Amino acid sequence: MRTAGIESANLESQVLAAHTCGMSRSELLAHPEWDVPHEAEVLLQRRLSGEPLAYILGHREFYGREFRVSSCVLIPRPETETLVDACLNSAQKSSARDVLDLGAGSGCIGVTLKLEAPRLKVVLADVSRDALEVARENALTLEADVELVESDGFESLFGRRFDLIVTNPPYVAESDALPAEVRDYEPPLALFAGNAGLDFYRRLATEAKDHLTEGGKLFAEVGDRQAEEAAALFESQKWILKAVHRDLLGFDRVLELAQ
């Protein structure tokens, strides 16, 4: 797998082998004498072709929980936990109750918010019906009482207002170079946002204000070096930038905005 340019090749091979055996990686390593099913070779070939490990396994860990994923949703990433942390911190310091996870995908953000702060009423909205089915399954499996709404942006949320709106929107520029396993496998609708990757932020800046309660906040994830441009776009629409939250790698990752 190293020759295919896959980092942590040995680890991933072991994870795939353990998956086919129905055991943990540590159990597999403890029993080198056990035969690995032929299915492991099939899965290995899928990985060598570039398919992401999470799609092959059908799950990815996020915020300490296992979420089901498929090729119709983005794979949850560690930096998005910064978005959850920022939203939770705000909720704990206020009387916020109604929360919208816009562009919910797998539901990892909204479901996590509900499980970490059960008093919140969380709505998961996504334009993709297939994505919402994945989110629904995750909510049921993890016993998170959330509402799911099929909506292109705010179209199906007319008249509804929220104390907190949280979103990890598409923010990749169409011209950006991406790893093949992202470009060829993850859903384009959840990745790309125009020539500069800012199209969805423009929409948020004009539409989200009509869906926030008085004193409400918007939390938006941004790309690695996108925070300044995205913040300027919101500020041009009279939003107030309250804070910029950095992820563990030091990138400005989340804009905290208010009206």
C-alpha positions as CSV (number, residue, x, y, z in Angstrom):
1,M,0.0,0.0,0.0
2,R,2.9,2.4,0.5
3,T,3.7,2.1,-3.2
4,A,0.2,3.4,-3.8
5,G,0.9,6.5,-1.8
6,I,-1.2,5.6,1.2
7,E,0.0,6.9,4.5
8,S,-0.2,4.5,7.4
9,A,-0.3,1.6,5.0
10,N,0.5,-1.1,7.6
11,L,-2.1,0.2,10.0
12,E,-4.8,0.4,7.3
13,S,-4.0,-3.2,6.1
14,Q,-4.4,-4.4,9.6
15,V,-7.7,-2.5,10.1
16,L,-9.1,-4.0,6.9
17,A,-8.0,-7.5,7.9
18,A,-9.5,-7.1,11.4
19,H,-12.7,-5.8,9.9
20,T,-13.2,-8.9,7.7
21,C,-12.5,-11.1,10.7
22,G,-15.1,-9.3,12.8
23,M,-12.6,-8.3,15.5
24,S,-10.5,-5.4,16.7
25,R,-7.1,-4.7,15.3
26,S,-5.5,-5.5,18.7
27,E,-7.2,-9.0,18.7
28,L,-5.9,-9.7,15.3
29,L,-2.3,-8.7,16.2
30,A,-2.6,-11.0,19.2
31,H,-3.3,-14.0,17.0
32,P,-1.0,-13.9,14.0
33,E,-1.7,-17.6,13.4
34,W,-5.3,-16.9,12.4
35,D,-6.2,-17.0,8.7
36,V,-7.5,-13.9,7.2
37,P,-10.6,-14.3,4.9
38,H,-10.3,-13.7,1.1
39,E,-12.6,-10.8,1.6
40,A,-9.7,-8.9,3.1
41,E,-7.9,-9.0,-0.3
42,V,-11.0,-7.6,-2.0
43,L,-11.2,-4.7,0.4
44,L,-7.5,-4.1,0.1
45,Q,-7.8,-3.8,-3.7
46,R,-10.6,-1.2,-3.2
47,R,-8.3,0.8,-0.9
48,L,-5.4,0.5,-3.4
49,S,-7.7,1.9,-6.1
50,G,-8.1,5.0,-3.9
51,E,-11.4,4.4,-2.2
52,P,-11.3,6.0,1.3
53,L,-10.9,3.7,4.2
54,A,-14.0,5.1,5.9
55,Y,-16.3,4.2,3.0
56,I,-14.9,0.7,2.8
57,L,-15.5,0.2,6.5
58,G,-18.7,2.0,6.5
59,H,-18.0,4.2,9.5
60,R,-15.8,6.9,11.0
61,E,-15.2,8.0,14.5
62,F,-16.2,11.6,15.4
63,Y,-16.2,13.1,18.9
64,G,-15.6,9.7,20.5
65,R,-18.6,8.1,18.7
66,E,-18.8,5.9,15.6
67,F,-20.9,7.3,12.8
68,R,-22.0,5.4,9.7
69,V,-20.8,6.9,6.5
70,S,-21.4,6.2,2.8
71,S,-20.3,7.8,-0.4
72,C,-23.3,10.2,-0.3
73,V,-21.9,12.0,2.7
74,L,-18.6,13.7,3.6
75,I,-16.3,11.7,5.8
76,P,-16.2,13.4,9.3
77,R,-12.9,15.0,10.0
78,P,-11.1,15.9,13.3
79,E,-11.0,19.6,12.5
80,T,-14.8,19.7,12.5
81,E,-14.8,18.9,16.2
82,T,-13.6,22.5,16.6
83,L,-17.0,23.5,15.2
84,V,-18.8,21.4,17.7
85,D,-16.7,22.7,20.6
86,A,-17.4,26.3,19.7
87,C,-21.1,25.7,19.4
88,L,-21.3,23.8,22.7
89,N,-19.3,26.4,24.5
90,S,-21.7,29.1,23.3
91,A,-24.8,27.0,24.2
92,Q,-23.5,26.4,27.7
93,K,-23.0,30.1,28.3
94,S,-26.5,31.1,27.2
95,S,-30.1,30.1,27.2
96,A,-29.8,28.8,23.6
97,R,-32.2,26.0,22.9
98,D,-33.1,25.7,19.2
99,V,-30.2,24.6,16.9
100,L,-30.0,24.1,13.2
101,D,-27.3,21.9,11.6
102,L,-27.4,23.2,8.0
103,G,-25.9,20.8,5.5
104,A,-25.9,18.0,8.0
105,G,-24.5,15.2,5.9
106,S,-23.9,12.2,8.1
107,G,-25.4,14.1,11.0
108,C,-22.2,14.0,13.0
109,I,-22.4,17.6,14.1
110,G,-26.1,17.9,15.0
111,V,-26.2,14.4,16.6
112,T,-23.1,15.2,18.7
113,L,-24.6,18.5,19.8
114,K,-27.8,16.8,21.0
115,L,-25.9,14.0,22.8
116,E,-23.5,16.4,24.5
117,A,-26.2,18.9,25.4
118,P,-29.6,17.0,25.6
119,R,-31.6,20.2,26.4
120,L,-31.0,21.4,22.9
121,K,-33.6,21.0,20.2
122,V,-31.7,20.1,17.1
123,V,-32.8,20.2,13.5
124,L,-30.7,18.5,10.8
125,A,-31.2,19.9,7.3
126,D,-29.7,18.7,4.0
127,V,-30.5,19.0,0.4
128,S,-29.6,15.3,-0.2
129,R,-32.3,12.8,0.7
130,D,-29.7,10.0,0.7
131,A,-27.5,12.0,3.1
132,L,-30.5,12.5,5.4
133,E,-31.1,8.7,5.5
134,V,-27.5,8.3,6.7
135,A,-28.1,11.0,9.3
136,R,-31.4,9.3,10.4
137,E,-29.6,6.0,10.9
138,N,-26.9,7.6,13.0
139,A,-29.5,9.4,15.1
140,L,-31.4,6.2,15.7
141,T,-28.3,4.1,16.4
142,L,-26.9,6.7,18.9
143,E,-30.4,7.5,20.3
144,A,-30.3,11.2,19.5
145,D,-33.8,12.7,19.4
146,V,-33.4,15.1,16.5
147,E,-35.6,16.5,13.7
148,L,-34.6,15.9,10.0
149,V,-35.6,18.2,7.2
150,E,-34.9,17.9,3.5
151,S,-34.0,21.4,2.5
152,D,-31.9,23.3,-0.1
153,G,-30.4,25.8,2.2
154,F,-33.3,27.4,4.2
155,E,-36.0,26.8,1.6
156,S,-38.0,24.3,3.7
157,L,-37.4,26.2,6.9
158,F,-39.6,29.3,6.0
159,G,-40.5,31.2,9.1
160,R,-38.4,29.1,11.5
161,R,-35.8,30.8,13.7
162,F,-32.9,29.3,15.7
163,D,-30.7,30.4,18.6
164,L,-27.7,28.7,17.0
165,I,-27.0,27.8,13.3
166,V,-24.1,25.6,12.8
167,T,-22.7,24.6,9.4
168,N,-19.8,22.8,7.7
169,P,-20.7,23.9,4.2
170,P,-19.1,23.2,0.8
171,Y,-16.0,25.5,0.7
172,V,-13.6,24.0,-1.8
173,A,-12.9,26.0,-4.9
174,E,-13.5,24.2,-8.2
175,S,-9.9,24.8,-9.3
176,D,-8.4,23.5,-6.0
177,A,-6.1,20.4,-6.3
178,L,-7.5,17.6,-4.1
179,P,-6.3,14.2,-3.2
180,A,-7.7,11.6,-5.6
181,E,-9.5,9.8,-2.8
182,V,-11.4,13.0,-2.0
183,R,-12.0,14.3,-5.5
184,D,-13.1,10.9,-6.9
185,Y,-15.1,9.5,-4.1
186,E,-16.6,12.2,-1.8
187,P,-19.8,13.9,-2.9
188,P,-19.1,17.0,-5.1
189,L,-22.3,18.7,-3.8
190,A,-20.8,18.7,-0.3
191,L,-17.3,19.8,-1.4
192,F,-17.4,22.5,-4.1
193,A,-18.7,26.1,-3.8
194,G,-17.8,28.0,-7.0
195,N,-14.6,29.4,-8.4
196,A,-13.3,30.7,-5.0
197,G,-15.1,28.3,-2.7
198,L,-17.1,31.1,-1.2
199,D,-20.5,30.7,-2.9
200,F,-22.3,29.1,0.1
201,Y,-20.9,31.7,2.5
202,R,-22.5,34.4,0.3
203,R,-25.8,32.6,0.5
204,L,-25.5,32.2,4.3
205,A,-24.6,35.9,4.7
206,T,-27.8,37.0,3.1
207,E,-30.2,34.2,4.2
208,A,-29.2,33.1,7.6
209,K,-30.1,36.4,9.3
210,D,-33.8,35.8,8.7
211,H,-33.5,32.5,10.6
212,L,-31.7,33.6,13.8
213,T,-33.5,34.6,17.0
214,E,-32.5,37.9,18.6
215,G,-29.0,37.4,20.0
216,G,-28.6,34.2,18.0
217,K,-25.2,33.1,16.5
218,L,-24.0,31.5,13.4
219,F,-21.0,29.1,13.5
220,A,-19.4,28.3,10.1
221,E,-16.5,26.1,9.3
222,V,-14.0,27.5,6.8
223,G,-11.1,26.1,4.7
224,D,-7.5,26.1,5.9
225,R,-6.7,29.7,4.7
226,Q,-10.2,31.0,4.0
227,A,-11.2,32.6,7.3
228,E,-10.2,36.2,6.3
229,E,-12.0,36.2,3.0
230,A,-15.1,34.5,4.4
231,A,-15.2,36.9,7.4
232,A,-15.0,39.9,5.1
233,L,-17.9,38.6,3.1
234,F,-20.1,38.3,6.2
235,E,-19.0,41.7,7.5
236,S,-20.0,43.2,4.2
237,Q,-23.5,42.0,5.0
238,K,-23.5,43.6,8.5
239,W,-22.6,40.5,10.4
240,I,-20.4,41.0,13.5
241,L,-17.4,38.6,13.8
242,K,-17.4,37.6,17.5
243,A,-14.5,35.1,17.4
244,V,-12.4,32.9,15.1
245,H,-11.7,29.5,16.6
246,R,-8.5,27.6,15.6
247,D,-8.3,23.8,15.2
248,L,-5.6,21.6,16.7
249,L,-3.3,22.3,13.7
250,G,-3.5,26.0,14.3
251,F,-5.7,26.9,11.3
252,D,-8.5,29.4,11.7
253,R,-11.3,26.9,11.3
254,V,-14.6,28.3,12.6
255,L,-16.2,31.8,12.4
256,E,-18.5,32.8,15.2
257,L,-20.9,35.4,13.9
258,A,-23.8,37.5,15.2
259,Q,-26.2,40.1,13.9
